[in-house]
Amino acid sequence: MTLTELTYKINDFEGPLDLLLHLISKHKMQLFDIQIYQLIDQYLEFIGEIGPEQLEPTSEFVEMAARLVYMKSVALLPRSDEKEELERELTGQLIEYSLCKLAAGRLRDRSEGINFFIREPLQIKLPNDYNHMHESADLLKAFLAIQGRNKEMPNIERFEPIVTAPVVSVESRVVHILGFLRKKNGRHISDFFKGTSGRSETVATFLGILELIRNGRIVVDDDGIVSAKEEGAISS
């Protein structure tokens, strides 16, 4: 059965860790020896099948998806200590969560058949008369607040940097990186970020480097020196 044939909904799980444990069980993985990147692909594929109307109130599932995408990005870097640390952290959380579920199940089994005695809520008598005095200006302000007429309109200038921010494509930064290496092969990775303006261009440059590493067109050594694997990789 493929993930597209599953009838599970996001609210069938108590949280993203619960979903990950379900995928581990479904694909018969060992909890202490998880095929971490196969698990990431299965989680992202499952989330991709969920409609936006289900994901909107469940931001924790989207947050976990972003965390897993970051783990895959880190895995593309050569000899990354952060990669192993992230793997250990996620595996530890899954083991801890599975033990908590096991303990909760045992406590639930022990509680079956136990009588619960609940007292009926007491009736509280409230006075019918309202004796507080308010200024007329306060009453008008409260009335307008109910109608939503006294809310301040957002300042357009606050949104201008967001709306007018340039969108930098990864493809354009790939061309820039290869052109940079054509002038001089073997540059430090920090050189590619010099002169970048704005977060969008910086992120696009980083993703462009990752894409070129993934395609085997450039390599980064332990000292952060970026080089093309072959001359054809620069010119193409």
Stockholm file with secondary structure:
# STOCKHOLM 1.0

chainA/1-236         MTLTELTYKINDFEGPLDLLLHLISKHKMQLFDIQIYQLIDQYLEFIGEIGPEQLEPTSEFVEMAARLVYMKSVALLPRSDEKEELERELTGQLIEYSLCKLAAGRLRDRSEGINFFIREPLQIKLPNDYNHMHESADLLKAFLAIQGRNKEMPNIERFEPIVTAPVVSVESRVVHILGFLRKKNGRHISDFFKGTSGRSETVATFLGILELIRNGRIVVDDDGIVSAKEEGAISS
#=GR chainA/1-236 SS CCGGGCCCCGGGSSSHHHHHHHHHHHTTCBTTBCCHHHHHHHHHHHHHHSCHHHHTTCHHHHHHHHHHHHHHHHHTSTTCHHHHHHHHHHHHHHHHHHHHHHHHHHHHHHHTTCCCCCCCCCCCCCCSCCCCCCCHHHHHHHHHHHHTCSCCCCCHHHHHHHHTCCCCCHHHHHHHHHHHHHHSSSEEGGGGGTTCCSHHHHHHHHHHHHHHHHTTSEEECTTCEEEESSHHHHHC
#=GC SS_cons         CCGGGCCCCGGGSSSHHHHHHHHHHHTTCBTTBCCHHHHHHHHHHHHHHSCHHHHTTCHHHHHHHHHHHHHHHHHTSTTCHHHHHHHHHHHHHHHHHHHHHHHHHHHHHHHTTCCCCCCCCCCCCCCSCCCCCCCHHHHHHHHHHHHTCSCCCCCHHHHHHHHTCCCCCHHHHHHHHHHHHHHSSSEEGGGGGTTCCSHHHHHHHHHHHHHHHHTTSEEECTTCEEEESSHHHHHC
//
